[in-house]
Amino acid sequence: MEATKAYTDTGLAQLRTLMTVKDAEGLKSYMEGQQKVAKDLAERMKGDAEKVVALQQDFVQQSQKMTEENVKQAQATATKATAQK
């Protein structure tokens, strides 16, 4: 949600800036600013991608842990059921 808001805010800010362009010099200035915006967005996207990867890794680890616990519990239940026969 935070990333989406940041990207939306950046896009809207750029549109507002573009709407203020009145002449060739203003357009030149706007285009030069676009390079910085593109660089900032690329850095933001890289950071967001790293966060997503970290979340995925955490999810995988938690899933593995839950699976291991469920297998142990199933084995204990099976052992107990077998011993009662």
VMD Tcl script that builds the backbone (N, CA, C; Angstrom):
set m [mol new atoms 255]
animate dup $m
set s [atomselect $m all]
$s set {name element resname resid chain x y z} {
  {N N MET 1 A 0.833 -1.185 0.000}
  {CA C MET 1 A 0.000 0.000 0.000}
  {C C MET 1 A 0.881 1.254 0.000}
  {N N GLU 2 A 1.926 1.207 0.821}
  {CA C GLU 2 A 2.832 2.351 0.905}
  {C C GLU 2 A 3.502 2.610 -0.436}
  {N N ALA 3 A 3.940 1.550 -1.080}
  {CA C ALA 3 A 4.614 1.694 -2.375}
  {C C ALA 3 A 3.652 2.240 -3.417}
  {N N THR 4 A 2.437 1.715 -3.440}
  {CA C THR 4 A 1.444 2.180 -4.409}
  {C C THR 4 A 1.159 3.652 -4.214}
  {N N LYS 5 A 1.022 4.069 -2.962}
  {CA C LYS 5 A 0.770 5.490 -2.677}
  {C C LYS 5 A 1.945 6.348 -3.135}
  {N N ALA 6 A 3.151 5.886 -2.874}
  {CA C ALA 6 A 4.334 6.655 -3.270}
  {C C ALA 6 A 4.417 6.790 -4.787}
  {N N TYR 7 A 4.141 5.711 -5.516}
  {CA C TYR 7 A 4.189 5.769 -6.979}
  {C C TYR 7 A 3.089 6.682 -7.522}
  {N N THR 8 A 1.907 6.591 -6.932}
  {CA C THR 8 A 0.798 7.445 -7.357}
  {C C THR 8 A 1.106 8.914 -7.086}
  {N N ASP 9 A 1.614 9.191 -5.896}
  {CA C ASP 9 A 1.964 10.579 -5.550}
  {C C ASP 9 A 3.014 11.139 -6.504}
  {N N THR 10 A 3.995 10.322 -6.836}
  {CA C THR 10 A 5.048 10.764 -7.753}
  {C C THR 10 A 4.466 11.062 -9.125}
  {N N GLY 11 A 3.609 10.173 -9.605}
  {CA C GLY 11 A 2.985 10.377 -10.910}
  {C C GLY 11 A 2.134 11.631 -10.953}
  {N N LEU 12 A 1.357 11.849 -9.904}
  {CA C LEU 12 A 0.517 13.052 -9.854}
  {C C LEU 12 A 1.368 14.318 -9.769}
  {N N ALA 13 A 2.432 14.266 -8.992}
  {CA C ALA 13 A 3.320 15.425 -8.889}
  {C C ALA 13 A 3.933 15.756 -10.247}
  {N N GLN 14 A 4.303 14.710 -10.990}
  {CA C GLN 14 A 4.890 14.943 -12.311}
  {C C GLN 14 A 3.862 15.527 -13.275}
  {N N LEU 15 A 2.627 15.069 -13.198}
  {CA C LEU 15 A 1.575 15.638 -14.049}
  {C C LEU 15 A 1.312 17.097 -13.708}
  {N N ARG 16 A 1.312 17.413 -12.420}
  {CA C ARG 16 A 1.105 18.809 -12.008}
  {C C ARG 16 A 2.238 19.693 -12.526}
  {N N THR 17 A 3.455 19.169 -12.418}
  {CA C THR 17 A 4.609 19.927 -12.903}
  {C C THR 17 A 4.513 20.125 -14.411}
  {N N LEU 18 A 4.124 19.099 -15.129}
  {CA C LEU 18 A 3.996 19.194 -16.587}
  {C C LEU 18 A 2.942 20.219 -16.980}
  {N N MET 19 A 1.889 20.314 -16.194}
  {CA C MET 19 A 0.823 21.274 -16.499}
  {C C MET 19 A 1.285 22.719 -16.351}
  {N N THR 20 A 2.361 22.937 -15.613}
  {CA C THR 20 A 2.857 24.309 -15.431}
  {C C THR 20 A 3.818 24.727 -16.528}
  {N N VAL 21 A 4.188 23.797 -17.417}
  {CA C VAL 21 A 5.113 24.119 -18.510}
  {C C VAL 21 A 4.418 25.076 -19.480}
  {N N LYS 22 A 5.061 26.220 -19.732}
  {CA C LYS 22 A 4.475 27.244 -20.603}
  {C C LYS 22 A 5.314 27.539 -21.840}
  {N N ASP 23 A 6.590 27.138 -21.793}
  {CA C ASP 23 A 7.461 27.466 -22.918}
  {C C ASP 23 A 8.549 26.400 -23.070}
  {N N ALA 24 A 9.414 26.597 -24.036}
  {CA C ALA 24 A 10.476 25.628 -24.313}
  {C C ALA 24 A 11.428 25.481 -23.137}
  {N N GLU 25 A 11.726 26.581 -22.482}
  {CA C GLU 25 A 12.632 26.525 -21.322}
  {C C GLU 25 A 11.998 25.719 -20.187}
  {N N GLY 26 A 10.712 25.906 -19.975}
  {CA C GLY 26 A 9.999 25.140 -18.953}
  {C C GLY 26 A 9.976 23.661 -19.282}
  {N N LEU 27 A 9.810 23.343 -20.568}
  {CA C LEU 27 A 9.819 21.949 -20.998}
  {C C LEU 27 A 11.198 21.332 -20.794}
  {N N LYS 28 A 12.219 22.108 -21.111}
  {CA C LYS 28 A 13.594 21.624 -20.917}
  {C C LYS 28 A 13.838 21.325 -19.439}
  {N N SER 29 A 13.417 22.231 -18.594}
  {CA C SER 29 A 13.592 22.053 -17.157}
  {C C SER 29 A 12.822 20.820 -16.666}
  {N N TYR 30 A 11.610 20.662 -17.172}
  {CA C TYR 30 A 10.799 19.503 -16.799}
  {C C TYR 30 A 11.486 18.208 -17.215}
  {N N MET 31 A 11.993 18.158 -18.411}
  {CA C MET 31 A 12.652 16.944 -18.915}
  {C C MET 31 A 13.917 16.627 -18.117}
  {N N GLU 32 A 14.651 17.655 -17.721}
  {CA C GLU 32 A 15.835 17.422 -16.889}
  {C C GLU 32 A 15.427 16.857 -15.532}
  {N N GLY 33 A 14.326 17.335 -15.004}
  {CA C GLY 33 A 13.829 16.826 -13.725}
  {C C GLY 33 A 13.369 15.381 -13.834}
  {N N GLN 34 A 12.916 14.993 -15.027}
  {CA C GLN 34 A 12.456 13.632 -15.239}
  {C C GLN 34 A 13.575 12.615 -15.012}
  {N N GLN 35 A 14.792 12.989 -15.325}
  {CA C GLN 35 A 15.918 12.079 -15.117}
  {C C GLN 35 A 16.076 11.749 -13.633}
  {N N LYS 36 A 15.952 12.760 -12.805}
  {CA C LYS 36 A 16.063 12.540 -11.359}
  {C C LYS 36 A 14.893 11.697 -10.862}
  {N N VAL 37 A 13.709 11.996 -11.362}
  {CA C VAL 37 A 12.529 11.231 -10.953}
  {C C VAL 37 A 12.693 9.764 -11.346}
  {N N ALA 38 A 13.170 9.528 -12.556}
  {CA C ALA 38 A 13.376 8.155 -13.016}
  {C C ALA 38 A 14.395 7.437 -12.138}
  {N N LYS 39 A 15.460 8.126 -11.774}
  {CA C LYS 39 A 16.483 7.525 -10.913}
  {C C LYS 39 A 15.891 7.209 -9.537}
  {N N ASP 40 A 15.149 8.158 -8.980}
  {CA C ASP 40 A 14.536 7.945 -7.668}
  {C C ASP 40 A 13.547 6.785 -7.694}
  {N N LEU 41 A 12.746 6.716 -8.760}
  {CA C LEU 41 A 11.783 5.618 -8.872}
  {C C LEU 41 A 12.489 4.271 -9.010}
  {N N ALA 42 A 13.558 4.240 -9.767}
  {CA C ALA 42 A 14.309 2.991 -9.931}
  {C C ALA 42 A 14.857 2.517 -8.583}
  {N N GLU 43 A 15.376 3.441 -7.797}
  {CA C GLU 43 A 15.890 3.093 -6.471}
  {C C GLU 43 A 14.758 2.616 -5.560}
  {N N ARG 44 A 13.619 3.301 -5.647}
  {CA C ARG 44 A 12.463 2.918 -4.827}
  {C C ARG 44 A 11.987 1.515 -5.215}
  {N N MET 45 A 11.915 1.249 -6.517}
  {CA C MET 45 A 11.473 -0.058 -6.984}
  {C C MET 45 A 12.427 -1.156 -6.541}
  {N N LYS 46 A 13.712 -0.865 -6.562}
  {CA C LYS 46 A 14.699 -1.850 -6.112}
  {C C LYS 46 A 14.472 -2.176 -4.635}
  {N N GLY 47 A 14.291 -1.134 -3.834}
  {CA C GLY 47 A 14.039 -1.342 -2.402}
  {C C GLY 47 A 12.749 -2.107 -2.160}
  {N N ASP 48 A 11.711 -1.766 -2.923}
  {CA C ASP 48 A 10.432 -2.467 -2.771}
  {C C ASP 48 A 10.567 -3.932 -3.182}
  {N N ALA 49 A 11.308 -4.193 -4.228}
  {CA C ALA 49 A 11.517 -5.574 -4.675}
  {C C ALA 49 A 12.259 -6.368 -3.603}
  {N N GLU 50 A 13.239 -5.752 -2.970}
  {CA C GLU 50 A 13.974 -6.428 -1.898}
  {C C GLU 50 A 13.045 -6.748 -0.728}
  {N N LYS 51 A 12.121 -5.842 -0.421}
  {CA C LYS 51 A 11.162 -6.093 0.659}
  {C C LYS 51 A 10.252 -7.263 0.309}
  {N N VAL 52 A 9.809 -7.317 -0.937}
  {CA C VAL 52 A 8.938 -8.411 -1.373}
  {C C VAL 52 A 9.676 -9.742 -1.268}
  {N N VAL 53 A 10.922 -9.765 -1.692}
  {CA C VAL 53 A 11.717 -10.999 -1.607}
  {C C VAL 53 A 11.852 -11.428 -0.145}
  {N N ALA 54 A 12.115 -10.480 0.739}
  {CA C ALA 54 A 12.252 -10.802 2.163}
  {C C ALA 54 A 10.939 -11.357 2.716}
  {N N LEU 55 A 9.821 -10.774 2.315}
  {CA C LEU 55 A 8.524 -11.275 2.765}
  {C C LEU 55 A 8.272 -12.693 2.248}
  {N N GLN 56 A 8.638 -12.931 1.003}
  {CA C GLN 56 A 8.461 -14.268 0.436}
  {C C GLN 56 A 9.325 -15.288 1.170}
  {N N GLN 57 A 10.556 -14.929 1.471}
  {CA C GLN 57 A 11.438 -15.839 2.189}
  {C C GLN 57 A 10.885 -16.149 3.577}
  {N N ASP 58 A 10.367 -15.130 4.243}
  {CA C ASP 58 A 9.778 -15.323 5.558}
  {C C ASP 58 A 8.563 -16.243 5.467}
  {N N PHE 59 A 7.743 -16.022 4.442}
  {CA C PHE 59 A 6.565 -16.871 4.243}
  {C C PHE 59 A 6.972 -18.323 4.030}
  {N N VAL 60 A 7.982 -18.548 3.209}
  {CA C VAL 60 A 8.456 -19.912 2.941}
  {C C VAL 60 A 8.968 -20.551 4.231}
  {N N GLN 61 A 9.744 -19.813 5.007}
  {CA C GLN 61 A 10.276 -20.344 6.260}
  {C C GLN 61 A 9.150 -20.698 7.231}
  {N N GLN 62 A 8.170 -19.802 7.343}
  {CA C GLN 62 A 7.042 -20.065 8.250}
  {C C GLN 62 A 6.237 -21.280 7.776}
  {N N SER 63 A 6.055 -21.391 6.458}
  {CA C SER 63 A 5.324 -22.536 5.897}
  {C C SER 63 A 6.061 -23.838 6.177}
  {N N GLN 64 A 7.375 -23.834 5.996}
  {CA C GLN 64 A 8.167 -25.035 6.265}
  {C C GLN 64 A 8.073 -25.418 7.738}
  {N N LYS 65 A 8.145 -24.429 8.598}
  {CA C LYS 65 A 8.073 -24.685 10.039}
  {C C LYS 65 A 6.718 -25.295 10.401}
  {N N MET 66 A 5.652 -24.731 9.857}
  {CA C MET 66 A 4.317 -25.260 10.138}
  {C C MET 66 A 4.161 -26.685 9.600}
  {N N THR 67 A 4.705 -26.924 8.417}
  {CA C THR 67 A 4.630 -28.261 7.828}
  {C C THR 67 A 5.376 -29.267 8.690}
  {N N GLU 68 A 6.572 -28.898 9.136}
  {CA C GLU 68 A 7.353 -29.790 9.996}
  {C C GLU 68 A 6.602 -30.095 11.292}
  {N N GLU 69 A 5.997 -29.063 11.885}
  {CA C GLU 69 A 5.248 -29.267 13.124}
  {C C GLU 69 A 4.044 -30.172 12.891}
  {N N ASN 70 A 3.364 -29.988 11.766}
  {CA C ASN 70 A 2.209 -30.831 11.456}
  {C C ASN 70 A 2.616 -32.275 11.217}
  {N N VAL 71 A 3.747 -32.484 10.546}
  {CA C VAL 71 A 4.240 -33.847 10.300}
  {C C VAL 71 A 4.596 -34.504 11.630}
  {N N LYS 72 A 5.277 -33.785 12.510}
  {CA C LYS 72 A 5.639 -34.338 13.820}
  {C C LYS 72 A 4.390 -34.697 14.614}
  {N N GLN 73 A 3.400 -33.825 14.559}
  {CA C GLN 73 A 2.162 -34.086 15.292}
  {C C GLN 73 A 1.437 -35.299 14.700}
  {N N ALA 74 A 1.417 -35.409 13.385}
  {CA C ALA 74 A 0.775 -36.561 12.740}
  {C C ALA 74 A 1.514 -37.850 13.088}
  {N N GLN 75 A 2.845 -37.782 13.107}
  {CA C GLN 75 A 3.623 -38.970 13.461}
  {C C GLN 75 A 3.357 -39.374 14.911}
  {N N ALA 76 A 3.294 -38.407 15.773}
  {CA C ALA 76 A 3.031 -38.706 17.197}
  {C C ALA 76 A 1.648 -39.301 17.355}
  {N N THR 77 A 0.686 -38.782 16.660}
  {CA C THR 77 A -0.685 -39.324 16.720}
  {C C THR 77 A -0.741 -40.730 16.176}
  {N N ALA 78 A -0.045 -40.971 15.066}
  {CA C ALA 78 A -0.021 -42.312 14.462}
  {C C ALA 78 A 0.664 -43.300 15.391}
  {N N THR 79 A 1.765 -42.887 15.985}
  {CA C THR 79 A 2.485 -43.753 16.923}
  {C C THR 79 A 1.610 -44.088 18.124}
  {N N LYS 80 A 0.926 -43.106 18.631}
  {CA C LYS 80 A 0.053 -43.303 19.783}
  {C C LYS 80 A -1.102 -44.232 19.415}
  {N N ALA 81 A -1.685 -44.042 18.232}
  {CA C ALA 81 A -2.790 -44.894 17.800}
  {C C ALA 81 A -2.326 -46.318 17.599}
  {N N THR 82 A -1.141 -46.512 17.061}
  {CA C THR 82 A -0.594 -47.846 16.824}
  {C C THR 82 A -0.312 -48.532 18.158}
  {N N ALA 83 A 0.193 -47.798 19.120}
  {CA C ALA 83 A 0.524 -48.374 20.423}
  {C C ALA 83 A -0.735 -48.784 21.179}
  {N N GLN 84 A -1.840 -48.153 20.946}
  {CA C GLN 84 A -3.085 -48.476 21.651}
  {C C GLN 84 A -3.753 -49.719 21.094}
  {N N LYS 85 A -3.377 -50.156 19.894}
  {CA C LYS 85 A -3.990 -51.355 19.298}
  {C C LYS 85 A -3.441 -52.559 19.903}
}
mol reanalyze $m
mol bondsrecalc $m
mol representation Tube
mol addrep $m
